[in-house]
Amino acid sequence: MGTRRRPLPRSFWYSVGIAVLFNSLFLALVLIKPGTKHQFVVADDMGQALGWLLATLFCFVGFEKLRQGRHTRSNTIPSIPMAQQWVPILLALGIFCQFIGQVIYTYYDMHGWPPFPSWADAGYLSTFPFLLLGILLLPSRPLSGATRSRLLLDGFIIMTAVVTFSWYFILGPTMLQGYESSFAEVVGSTYPFFDLVLIYFMLLLWFRSSDPLLQPTVRLLLLGLTIVVITDSIYAYLTLQNIYANGLQDVGWPVGYMLIGLAAQCISLARDQQNILSRTVPVEGEPASQDAAFDAPLGKHSFLPYAFIPAVIVLSAYTWRTGGNGVLVQGVYLGGMVLIGLLLLRQFFAIRETTFYNKELRSTQEELHHKNQALSAANKRLEEQAAQVAAAYEQQVRLNELKDQFLLNVNHELRTPLTAIYGYLELLREYHGQLDTTMQTNLLNQAVHGCEELQHLVNNVLDTIRGDIAEKAPVFDFFSVAAIASEVIDLFEPQKRLDYTIRLDIPDTLTVRADKQYVQRILLNLLSNAFKYSPKHSPVIIRAQLRDFFDAQGDHESQVCICVQDAGLGIPPSEIPLLFGKFVRLKRDLVGSVRGTGLGLYINKQLVEAMGGSIWVESSGIAGQGSRFYFTLHSAPLIAINEAWKVPMAQDMVVPLVNTNLVPIGEQEAIVRSNESA
């Protein structure tokens, strides 16, 4: 969104119209030259005076606009500094002094040839201090010391070139002209001197003008002063040549000073525009115009000093070829040498400034490089954090899915034994006294079995939720593997034992050092899964043997390896690595009729590792070949053991030694063993 501009007020356009109309009429006057020569001269003088009076009124209009705005402005709107508010008055006073001088000069013209110097010169020369002070009070751009030095040097170069020309054509001849008195010579030299000073101040104004809101003021002021200086120079040259006469060149003075009066009105326009900007909310990403102006480059001004060099060279060549007054020629040569010295000095400053900026550029590039590296590192960290967040989110989604599945499983698992218990007890209550003792005993046994199953399920769930499955240190004892296996089998109901062919292949002398309750729970979970996933009348085999295990360092230890083998559907190899995780169930069981919570194998893993053993599974995933679950326990030391049967193993099978570290709850891993026949 661009900056909103307020339309120019009617008073400004009225002033422009008056200026155009007056100067058009005055131009027609000097072109037509009506009446006698004396009448035309007086009319010309009066026209100039009237033009300066109108220019003075233009300045007062600008001051009145500023004064009205100062009294009506809101406290929340920044105001133009007080010093700048006096600029229209100073310009008006300067132009009014010109008007007073012209009135006096017209009086002299009406009564004969005007003397020199006269009171008219006092009015004319009083113009310059007010104009210079008004220019100085205009805002300027804050510059660094190096930039100020360079701009000052550029101003000296331009002024040297201008003074050289002025010396040869105006200033020198004026000073060398024979005046009647020294005072007349001083007054005559003051005019071109003030014009030179005015040119220098114009250069400073052009170089240092900063506020974009004051650009119309600065441009009109520069244009008006330029026309005034050019008109003064033409007048001085024609006077030196004794060929001056009232004519077309006189139009320059009212035109120039009226432009200065219009510039004074533009200061109030800048104040109004500042009010609009103070109420405008800047658009994000769009810099404020004033801030942009302060950062504007000075490159467009850098080539201006060089533009005067060819002219001075041409003037020097002309004076060398034609000769002329020795004082004037020497002044031109001196100006040329000073100009060369200033140019060399400027080149020195330019080289030093370029070197400084090159160092700053290298420093900025290095800083930018470091910041880019820091940004790259920050981006990398952000990417890593984003990956961690994504992984955590996926894990959270997985946990939510497991939670939902767990709730469904637990709901189903709890309802099934509760329904059975409720059914048995309902039968006993309804047919109390009608059932024989055998039937009552059978129903009670079924209810007790349902309670045991429910208690087992609740214990698993509570242990998993509390996370204390193996938190208590196991109580190690020595006991027979065959005896503990028989005890676990006896825990199952007789019908279950009749539905499956249970085989024990365990040497009677095979003894382990372990926690008896842990081993019972492990075997109970494994046998429950074997019965659950195997067809009726299929074999369920429990094997155990003493085996030698070697770790990566070659250390040897004898451990007891226990295997529970079934002939069920088997486990897909792709699901084996996740099998010992919390709440993990096979995909086919999620939509099937097989009940389970997905906690049994997870609990087994925690219990086995708490006793320093390892657990794994082997399965081809082919129905009928079933699965083989292995876990290891420490063998009892110093016990004579008969040679036991050997569990067939693949040649590349490596069984890990004791793992005494507990796996954190929730980590899903399994040690996969393959290529082993049942």
Secondary structure, DSSP 4 states (H G I P E B T S, - for coil): -PPPPPPPPHHHHHHHHHHHHHHHHHHHHHHH--S-HHHHHHHHHHHHHHHHHHHHHHHHHHHHHHHHHHHH--TTS----HHHHTHHHHHHHHHHHHHHHHHHHHHHHHTSSPPSS-HHHHHHHHHHHHHHHHHHTS------HHHHHHHHHHHHHHHHHHHHHHIIIIIHHHHHS--SSHHHHHHHHHHHHHHHHHHHHHHHHHHH---GGGHHHHHHHHHHHHHHHHHHHHHHHHHHTT---SSGGGGHHHHHHHHHHHHHHHHHHHHHHHHHHHHSPPPTT---HHHHHHT--SHHHHTHHHHTHHHHHHHHHHHHHH---HHHHHHHHHHHHHHHHHHHHHHHHHHHHHHHHHHHHHHHHHHHHHHHHHHHHHHHHHHHHHHHHHHHHHHHHHHHHHHHHHHHHHHHHHHHHHHHHHHHHHHHHHTTTTS-HHHHHHHHHHHHHHHHHHHHHHHHHHHHHHT-SS-SPP--EEEEHHHHHHHHHHHS-HHHHHHSEEEEE--TT-EEEE-HHHHHHHHHHHHHHHHHHS-TT-EEEEEEEEEEEE-TT--EEEEEEEEEE--SS---GGGGGGTTSTT---HHHHSSS----S-HHHHHHHHHHHTT--EEEEE---TTT-EEEEEEEEEPTT---PPPP-----TT--------SPPPTT----EE--S---
